C-alpha cells in the first residue's frame, strides 16, 4: 500500500461517483463536488465585482487614508470568493481499479492539495456496505459535548487487519449496486451490513 487511507475519509454524507468509459480490465469512477455552491459563489462574486472594482480604482487613486479607503474589504471579499470558487471547482476524487495490474488507484485533488493511494488486490479482503457514524460539530476545549453523530451509508474496502478505505457514501440501492460491481470486478466478497446494526457503527 502506498499512501494513507485516512486522507480519503470524508465528513460529508454523500459523494456519488460516476463511471467513466473504461476497458474490460479497468473500472474508472470519478466524483466532482461543489458544483452548485461554486456557481452560487461565482454569481455573488460577479455581482460584488460591480462594487469592488470601482472601489479598487478609487483606493488606487486616493489611497487607503481617504474616505473610500474604508471600503477596502469589498475587493478583499471578492478575491476570497473567487478563491472559494476555484477551490470548489477543482475538487475531484477518482477511483481506478486495474484488474490486469491487480491494483486500486485512488486520488483526491483540489486547488491546494493532491493525495494518492495505491492498493494491491491482495491487500483487500472484502467490500463492505454499512453504516458509518459521521460526526458533525466541533469539540470545545477537548470535550465531545458539541459533537453529534448520524449514520451514513458507506461503501468501503476492508483491508488486511482492521483498516478500511472509504470509497463512497450515499443512500438507496446505488451503493449496493456499486459494491456488487466492484466485488465482481475485483473477485472479492461483498459484506452488506443491515441498517442500524451495531456491527456497522464506526468508520474505520
C-alpha positions as CSV (number, residue, x, y, z in Angstrom):
1,X,0.0,0.0,0.0
2,X,1.2,3.4,-0.9
3,X,-0.5,6.4,0.8
4,X,-2.6,6.9,3.8
5,X,-6.3,5.7,3.8
6,X,-7.1,8.4,6.4
7,X,-6.7,11.0,3.7
8,X,-9.8,9.6,1.9
9,X,-12.2,9.9,4.8
10,X,-15.0,12.5,4.3
11,X,-17.2,14.2,6.8
12,X,-19.8,14.7,4.1
13,X,-22.8,12.5,4.0
14,X,-22.8,11.9,0.2
15,X,-20.2,11.6,-2.5
16,X,-21.7,9.9,-5.6
17,X,-19.2,8.5,-8.1
18,X,-20.0,8.3,-11.8
19,X,-18.5,5.7,-14.0
20,X,-16.4,6.9,-17.0
21,X,-15.6,4.9,-20.2
22,X,-13.1,2.2,-19.5
23,X,-12.0,-1.1,-20.9
24,X,-12.7,-4.7,-19.8
25,X,-9.8,-4.6,-17.5
26,X,-10.4,-1.2,-15.9
27,X,-13.1,0.3,-13.8
28,X,-12.9,4.1,-13.6
29,X,-15.1,6.1,-11.2
30,X,-15.0,9.9,-10.9
31,X,-16.6,12.3,-8.3
32,X,-16.6,16.1,-8.8
33,X,-18.1,18.0,-5.9
34,X,-19.2,21.5,-5.1
35,X,-20.7,22.5,-8.4
36,X,-23.8,24.2,-7.0
37,X,-22.1,26.1,-4.2
38,X,-19.3,27.0,-6.7
39,X,-21.8,28.5,-9.1
40,X,-23.6,30.3,-6.3
41,X,-20.3,31.8,-5.1
42,X,-19.4,32.8,-8.6
43,X,-22.7,34.6,-9.0
44,X,-22.1,36.5,-5.8
45,X,-18.5,37.3,-6.7
46,X,-19.5,38.6,-10.1
47,X,-22.2,40.8,-8.6
48,X,-19.8,42.1,-5.9
49,X,-17.3,42.8,-8.7
50,X,-19.5,45.7,-9.8
51,X,-18.9,47.3,-6.5
52,X,-15.3,46.2,-5.7
53,X,-13.8,47.2,-9.0
54,X,-14.7,51.0,-8.7
55,X,-13.7,50.8,-5.0
56,X,-10.3,49.4,-6.0
57,X,-9.7,52.1,-8.6
58,X,-10.7,54.8,-6.1
59,X,-8.4,53.4,-3.5
60,X,-5.6,53.2,-6.0
61,X,-6.1,56.9,-6.9
62,X,-6.7,58.4,-3.4
63,X,-5.0,55.9,-1.2
64,X,-6.2,53.9,1.9
65,X,-6.1,57.1,4.0
66,X,-9.0,58.6,2.0
67,X,-12.7,58.2,2.8
68,X,-13.1,55.5,0.2
69,X,-10.2,53.6,1.8
70,X,-12.6,52.4,4.5
71,X,-14.3,50.2,1.8
72,X,-11.1,48.1,1.2
73,X,-13.0,44.9,2.4
74,X,-15.1,44.8,-0.8
75,X,-12.1,43.9,-3.1
76,X,-10.8,41.6,-0.4
77,X,-14.1,39.7,-0.2
78,X,-14.1,39.5,-3.9
79,X,-10.7,37.9,-4.0
80,X,-11.7,35.4,-1.3
81,X,-14.9,34.5,-3.1
82,X,-13.1,33.8,-6.4
83,X,-10.6,31.7,-4.4
84,X,-13.5,29.6,-2.9
85,X,-15.0,29.2,-6.4
86,X,-11.6,27.9,-7.7
87,X,-11.3,25.5,-4.8
88,X,-14.8,24.1,-5.2
89,X,-14.4,23.6,-9.0
90,X,-11.2,21.7,-8.6
91,X,-12.5,19.2,-6.0
92,X,-12.2,15.8,-7.5
93,X,-11.9,12.2,-6.4
94,X,-11.1,9.3,-8.7
95,X,-11.0,5.5,-8.3
96,X,-9.3,3.4,-10.9
97,X,-9.4,-0.4,-10.5
98,X,-6.9,-2.1,-12.8
99,X,-7.7,-5.8,-12.9
100,X,-4.7,-6.5,-15.2
101,X,-2.2,-5.0,-12.8
102,X,-4.2,-6.1,-9.7
103,X,-4.2,-2.6,-8.2
104,X,-6.6,0.0,-7.0
105,X,-5.5,3.6,-7.6
106,X,-7.3,6.4,-5.7
107,X,-6.7,10.1,-5.9
108,X,-8.1,13.2,-4.1
109,X,-7.3,16.5,-5.5
110,X,-8.2,20.2,-5.1
111,X,-6.6,23.6,-5.8
112,X,-4.4,23.2,-2.7
113,X,-3.6,19.5,-2.3
114,X,-3.1,16.2,-4.0
115,X,-3.5,12.9,-2.3
116,X,-2.9,9.4,-3.8
117,X,-3.4,5.9,-2.5
118,X,-2.5,2.7,-4.3
119,X,-3.6,-0.8,-3.0
120,X,-2.8,-4.3,-4.2
121,X,-5.7,-6.6,-4.7
122,X,-4.1,-9.0,-2.2
123,X,-4.4,-6.3,0.5
124,X,-8.2,-6.1,0.1
125,X,-10.2,-8.9,1.8
126,X,-13.7,-7.7,1.1
127,X,-16.1,-4.9,0.0
128,X,-18.4,-3.7,2.7
129,X,-21.6,-1.6,2.7
130,X,-22.6,-0.5,6.2
131,X,-23.5,2.5,8.3
132,X,-20.7,4.8,9.4
133,X,-21.1,7.1,12.4
134,X,-20.4,10.5,10.8
135,X,-19.7,13.3,13.3
136,X,-20.9,16.9,12.9
137,X,-20.0,19.9,15.0
138,X,-16.8,20.7,16.8
139,X,-15.4,19.7,20.2
140,X,-15.0,22.5,22.7
141,X,-11.9,22.5,24.9
142,X,-11.3,18.9,24.2
143,X,-14.8,17.8,25.2
144,X,-17.2,16.0,22.9
145,X,-20.3,17.9,24.1
146,X,-20.6,19.8,20.9
147,X,-20.3,16.8,18.7
148,X,-23.2,14.9,17.2
149,X,-23.2,11.8,15.0
150,X,-25.6,10.4,12.5
151,X,-25.5,7.1,10.5
152,X,-24.4,7.4,6.9
153,X,-24.5,4.5,4.5
154,X,-20.9,3.9,3.3
155,X,-19.0,1.8,0.8
156,X,-15.6,0.6,2.0
157,X,-12.7,-1.7,1.0
158,X,-11.8,-3.8,4.0
159,X,-8.0,-4.3,4.2
160,X,-6.0,-6.9,6.0
161,X,-6.1,-6.3,9.7
162,X,-8.7,-3.7,10.9
163,X,-8.1,-0.9,8.4
164,X,-10.5,0.2,5.7
165,X,-10.7,2.7,2.9
166,X,-13.8,4.8,2.2
167,X,-14.9,4.7,-1.4
168,X,-18.3,6.3,-1.4
169,X,-21.3,7.5,0.7
170,X,-24.9,7.7,-0.3
171,X,-28.3,6.0,0.1
172,X,-30.7,3.8,-1.6
173,X,-29.7,1.0,-3.9
174,X,-26.9,2.8,-5.6
175,X,-24.2,1.8,-3.1
176,X,-25.4,-1.8,-3.1
177,X,-25.2,-2.0,-6.9
178,X,-21.7,-0.3,-6.9
179,X,-20.5,-2.7,-4.2
180,X,-21.6,-5.7,-6.3
181,X,-19.9,-4.3,-9.4
182,X,-16.6,-3.7,-7.6
183,X,-16.8,-7.0,-5.8
184,X,-17.2,-8.9,-9.0
185,X,-14.6,-6.9,-10.8
186,X,-12.0,-7.5,-8.1
187,X,-13.1,-11.0,-7.2
188,X,-13.8,-10.1,-3.6
189,X,-16.7,-11.0,-1.3
190,X,-19.3,-8.3,-0.6
191,X,-20.5,-7.7,3.0
192,X,-23.8,-5.9,3.3
193,X,-24.5,-5.0,6.9
194,X,-28.2,-4.1,7.6
195,X,-29.0,-0.6,8.5
196,X,-28.9,0.2,12.2
197,X,-26.8,-2.8,13.0
198,X,-24.4,-2.2,15.9
199,X,-21.7,-4.0,13.9
200,X,-21.9,-1.3,11.3
201,X,-21.1,1.6,13.6
202,X,-17.7,3.2,13.3
203,X,-16.0,4.3,10.2
204,X,-12.5,2.7,10.2
